Structure formats: C-alpha cells, structure tokens
Amino acid sequence: ALKTGIPRSLTPSPDRTRFYALNSRFEEVEIIDIATRKTIDSFKLTVGSKHVRVNNLQPDPNNKFLILMYRTATKLVDRWEIGPPTLVQFDLATKKISRTIPWPKGEEREGAGVLFSPDGKTLYVCGNLSNTLLELDVASGRVLRVFDVGVAPYDVVLTDELPDGGIAWN
C-alpha cells in the first residue's frame, strides 16, 4: 500500500527505476523504487487553505526534478478561488519549486502533455487548445520551435520511427 493513499496515476522515470505516484486527490506525489518496491520519498505542495492539484507530472532523465502542471484552489470564507494553470520545475532534493515556466505568449493551457528529450535538455509541451506543440530549452525556458499540429494535442512521445526528429503527438 502507498503512504499517500490510492494512486490516480503512476508515471515511470525515463530510466525505469522509479514510479512517481500521484494520489487520488491530485495533491501528493510518492516516489517508489521499482526494484525494492519501497517508497523513497513523498511530497505535497498544498499548504493550509491553498490546495495544489497536480494535473500532470514528468520526471527529468536524471530524476533530479519534475515538471509539474497544476492549479491551486484556495478555500475562502464563502467560496473556492481557482488559480490559473501553472507549469513549474520542482527540485526533488529541496522539495521546492525552483522556477515557474512561463506559458509562451502568456497563453495558459488547460491541459498540457509534457515530455523530456532523452538528454534532458529539451522539453516538449502540448499546446492543447492552441493547436501547437512547443519545444522548450530546459535551462532557459525559452521556446525553440513551435509546431502547428492540428486540433488540441494533449500528449507527446519520442520515437525513432518518424521523420522530423521522431516527435509524435496525440
């Protein structure tokens, strides 16, 4: 059984040594060593009345940080205040957000599939309703290329079986 409760999703690390389990409340992440089946660590970003709901996470190839997409929901006296979709880099050693990755052109995305290149230097982000796939430099967060890909892409994979660097989207 997981310490954080029922998992909503399990994301394998690129080297297939760990699972990143997001719990059913979308608030806690538990890191599991696959070989030993033991929990390595866990964290949550929720503090007090400000709930952080993680929609998507992607570990970098070196298991040093995660890219998280989340929204906040803050409990006020008479209502919940919902924050904008936010994309951040989360440092696994310090358990802190190391930076917020700005949305290209300031256009927030409701859903965004993310994927690292095998060397961890490039991040691919599905633009969803903007009908684009973004290629970002991880170090700077700068947009390298924008691909027009059709209607509302929500996931991305890298493969050797396709032209254009093997980038595919769904």
Phi, psi and chi 1 to 4 in degrees:
 res  aa     phi    psi   chi1   chi2   chi3   chi4
   1 ALA       -  145.3      -      -      -      -
   2 LEU   -83.5  148.3  -63.3  177.8      -      -
   3 LYS   -69.3  -28.5  -65.5  177.3 -179.3  179.3
   4 THR   -91.9    1.8   56.0      -      -      -
   5 GLY   101.9 -162.1      -      -      -      -
   6 ILE   -66.9  129.2  -61.7  168.6      -      -
   7 PRO   -78.4  141.1   26.7  -31.6      -      -
   8 ARG   -87.3  -37.9  176.6 -150.9  175.4 -106.7
   9 SER  -151.6  154.4   65.5      -      -      -
  10 LEU  -122.8  120.8  -67.7  171.5      -      -
  11 THR  -111.3  118.9  -58.1      -      -      -
  12 PRO   -75.7  147.9   25.4  -30.1      -      -
  13 SER   -70.0  156.4   61.2      -      -      -
  14 PRO   -57.5  -30.8  -27.9   36.5      -      -
  15 ASP   -88.6    2.3   63.5    3.3      -      -
  16 ARG    61.6   29.5  -57.1  -65.6 -164.2 -116.5
  17 THR  -100.6  -15.4   60.7      -      -      -
  18 ARG  -137.5  154.2  -60.4  175.8  176.5 -177.0
  19 PHE  -111.2  140.2  -82.5  128.2      -      -
  20 TYR  -107.7  107.7  -66.5   85.3      -      -
  21 ALA   -99.8  120.5      -      -      -      -
  22 LEU   -94.7  127.6  177.6   61.8      -      -
  23 ASN   -75.7  170.1   78.1  -14.7      -      -
  24 SER   -67.2  -16.5   61.3      -      -      -
  25 ARG   -89.6   -0.3  -66.9  179.8   48.4   91.7
  26 PHE    65.7   19.5  -62.6   82.6      -      -
  27 GLU  -115.2  -24.4  -68.3 -171.9   45.2      -
  28 GLU  -123.3  142.0  -66.3 -178.9   77.7      -
  29 VAL  -117.1  130.4  175.3      -      -      -
  30 GLU  -115.8  133.6 -170.2  166.0  -18.1      -
  31 ILE  -104.8  122.3  -55.4  166.2      -      -
  32 ILE  -116.8  131.9  -60.4  123.0      -      -
  33 ASP   -77.4  120.9  178.1   78.1      -      -
  34 ILE   -67.5  -41.0  -67.3  173.8      -      -
  35 ALA   -64.0  -43.7      -      -      -      -
  36 THR   -94.2  -12.9   64.3      -      -      -
  37 ARG    59.7   32.1  -62.3 -178.0  179.2 -170.2
  38 LYS  -116.3  150.3  -63.9 -160.8 -173.5  -76.3
  39 THR   -72.7  128.1  -63.4      -      -      -
  40 ILE   -87.5  -41.5  -62.2  170.0      -      -
  41 ASP  -165.6  169.2 -153.6   -8.7      -      -
  42 SER  -154.9  158.9   64.8      -      -      -
  43 PHE  -158.1  161.6   66.6   88.8      -      -
  44 LYS  -144.0  152.0   68.1  178.8 -178.6  174.8
  45 LEU   -98.6  -13.2  -59.5  175.1      -      -
  46 THR   -63.7  133.0  -66.6      -      -      -
  47 VAL  -136.5  123.3  176.8      -      -      -
  48 GLY    58.0 -127.5      -      -      -      -
  49 SER   -88.8    1.1   63.1      -      -      -
  50 LYS   -99.1  101.3 -173.2  175.1 -174.0  176.2
  51 HIS   -87.5  133.4  -64.5  -98.5      -      -
  52 VAL  -109.1  118.0  176.7      -      -      -
  53 ARG  -107.2  110.6  -56.0  -71.7  166.5   94.2
  54 VAL   -81.1  124.8  175.9      -      -      -
  55 ASN   -95.4  -29.3  -64.0  -33.7      -      -
  56 ASN  -154.9  146.6 -165.3   -3.5      -      -
  57 LEU  -144.0  148.8   64.2   86.0      -      -
  58 GLN  -145.0  119.0 -177.2   66.4   42.0      -
  59 PRO   -77.4  147.5   24.0  -28.4      -      -
  60 ASP   -76.6  163.1   82.0  -60.2      -      -
  61 PRO   -61.0  -19.3  -26.7   35.6      -      -
  62 ASN  -101.1    5.3  -61.3  -48.1      -      -
  63 ASN    55.4   35.5  -66.2  -52.3      -      -
  64 LYS   -95.7  -32.7  -57.7  -86.5 -173.8 -150.9
  65 PHE  -149.8  168.3   59.9   87.2      -      -
  66 LEU  -120.2  149.1  -62.7  173.0      -      -
  67 ILE   -97.2  123.8  -62.5  -63.1      -      -
  68 LEU  -117.2  137.8  -58.5  174.0      -      -
  69 MET  -113.0  126.5 -175.8 -177.3  158.0      -
  70 TYR  -146.9  170.9   68.1   80.8      -      -
  71 ARG  -130.9  149.7  -85.3 -175.0  175.7 -102.5
  72 THR  -101.6  152.0   58.1      -      -      -
  73 ALA  -133.6  109.4      -      -      -      -
  74 THR  -101.8  124.9  -54.3      -      -      -
  75 LYS   -79.2  115.7  176.6   72.3  169.1  141.6
  76 LEU  -103.5  177.1  -57.5  175.3      -      -
  77 VAL   -59.1  -41.8  172.8      -      -      -
  78 ASP  -116.5    1.1   60.0  -18.7      -      -
  79 ARG  -169.7  173.3   67.6 -172.0 -177.6  -74.2
  80 TRP  -101.1  133.2  -73.8   90.5      -      -
  81 GLU  -102.0  119.7 -176.5  176.3  -89.0      -
  82 ILE   -97.9  126.9  -53.0  -58.6      -      -
  83 GLY   -84.4  170.5      -      -      -      -
  84 PRO   -74.6  160.1   30.2  -35.9      -      -
  85 PRO   -61.7  133.5  -14.4   24.4      -      -
  86 THR  -130.3  138.6  -54.8      -      -      -
  87 LEU  -114.8  122.9 -165.3   63.1      -      -
  88 VAL  -134.6  160.3  -62.2      -      -      -
  89 GLN  -102.9  124.2 -178.1  174.2  -36.9      -
  90 PHE  -112.3  121.2 -178.2   82.7      -      -
  91 ASP   -80.6  120.3 -172.5  -60.2      -      -
  92 LEU   -73.7  -24.6  -69.7  166.6      -      -
  93 ALA   -74.7  -44.6      -      -      -      -
  94 THR   -92.0  -13.8   63.1      -      -      -
  95 LYS    57.4   41.3  -66.9 -172.9 -175.9  176.9
  96 LYS  -134.0  154.4  -65.5 -170.9 -174.3  -63.3
  97 ILE   -72.8  121.6  -67.1  171.0      -      -
  98 SER   -88.0  -25.9   51.8      -      -      -
  99 ARG  -169.5  155.4   69.7 -179.7  167.3  133.0
 100 THR   -95.9  133.3  -60.5      -      -      -
 101 ILE   -94.1  116.0  -60.1  169.5      -      -
 102 PRO   -67.8  142.9   19.2  -23.3      -      -
 103 TRP   -69.9  133.8  -67.0  110.1      -      -
 104 PRO   -55.9  135.1  -26.7   35.8      -      -
 105 LYS    59.0   16.7  -60.4  179.8 -174.8  177.0
 106 GLY    69.7   13.0      -      -      -      -
 107 GLU   -91.8  105.1  -62.7  171.0   -7.0      -
 108 GLU   -66.5  151.9  -59.4  165.6   -9.5      -
 109 ARG  -118.1  136.0  -87.9   86.5  169.3  151.7
 110 GLU   -72.2  -37.8  -76.0  -60.7  -40.5      -
 111 GLY  -135.6  138.9      -      -      -      -
 112 ALA  -149.7  108.5      -      -      -      -
 113 GLY   -70.8  138.9      -      -      -      -
 114 VAL  -129.1  148.9  -65.5      -      -      -
 115 LEU  -154.9  136.7 -177.8   68.6      -      -
 116 PHE   -86.5  151.1  -78.9   96.5      -      -
 117 SER   -70.5  160.4   61.5      -      -      -
 118 PRO   -57.1  -30.8  -27.5   36.0      -      -
 119 ASP   -85.8   -5.9   63.7    7.4      -      -
 120 GLY    78.4    6.6      -      -      -      -
 121 LYS   -91.2  -17.3  -65.6  179.3 -179.5  178.3
 122 THR  -125.4  141.5  -54.1      -      -      -
 123 LEU  -121.7  130.8 -178.4   69.4      -      -
 124 TYR  -103.2  130.4  -63.5   94.7      -      -
 125 VAL  -127.7  122.8  179.7      -      -      -
 126 CYS   -71.6  130.9  -76.0      -      -      -
 127 GLY   -82.3   -2.6      -      -      -      -
 128 ASN    48.6 -113.5 -161.7  -81.1      -      -
 129 LEU   -68.4  -10.2  -64.3  178.5      -      -
 130 SER   -84.1   -3.1   70.3      -      -      -
 131 ASN    60.7   35.8  -58.9  -30.4      -      -
 132 THR  -134.1  160.6   58.4      -      -      -
 133 LEU  -119.3  126.7  176.3   69.3      -      -
 134 LEU  -103.4  138.8  -51.7  168.5      -      -
 135 GLU  -111.1  116.7 -177.2 -179.5   64.0      -
 136 LEU  -115.1  145.5  -54.3  174.9      -      -
 137 ASP   -79.2  122.9  176.4   70.0      -      -
 138 VAL   -64.9  -42.1  171.3      -      -      -
 139 ALA   -61.9  -42.6      -      -      -      -
 140 SER  -104.5  -20.9   68.0      -      -      -
 141 GLY    79.8    2.3      -      -      -      -
 142 ARG   -71.5  140.6 -175.1  173.5   56.8   89.5
 143 VAL   -75.6  122.4  176.2      -      -      -
 144 LEU   -88.7  -46.8  -59.2  173.6      -      -
 145 ARG  -146.6  154.2  -64.5 -170.6  -72.9  177.9
 146 VAL  -125.5  125.7  177.0      -      -      -
 147 PHE  -105.4  127.6  -59.1   91.4      -      -
 148 ASP   -79.6  119.9  -68.3  -39.3      -      -
 149 VAL  -123.8    3.0  -64.7      -      -      -
 150 GLY   106.9 -154.4      -      -      -      -
 151 VAL   -85.1  115.9 -179.7      -      -      -
 152 ALA    45.8   63.4      -      -      -      -
 153 PRO   -65.6  142.5   28.0  -36.0      -      -
 154 TYR  -130.0   -3.9   61.4   88.1      -      -
 155 ASP  -150.4  154.9 -158.4    7.9      -      -
 156 VAL  -139.6  144.0   60.1      -      -      -
 157 VAL  -136.7  155.3  -64.5      -      -      -
 158 LEU  -109.5  138.2  -62.6  178.3      -      -
 159 THR  -147.8  153.3  178.1      -      -      -
 160 ASP   -84.4   -4.9  -64.8  -24.0      -      -
 161 GLU   -94.3    5.7  -61.2  172.7   12.2      -
 162 LEU  -124.8  154.5  -65.3  172.0      -      -
 163 PRO   -72.4 -177.0   23.7  -30.3      -      -
 164 ASP    59.7   40.1  -62.7  -31.7      -      -
 165 GLY    79.4    6.4      -      -      -      -
 166 GLY    76.3   29.4      -      -      -      -
 167 ILE   -94.3  127.7  -56.0  165.6      -      -
 168 ALA  -129.8  152.1      -      -      -      -
 169 TRP  -137.3  164.9   52.1   89.1      -      -
 170 ASN  -135.6      - -172.2    1.6      -      -
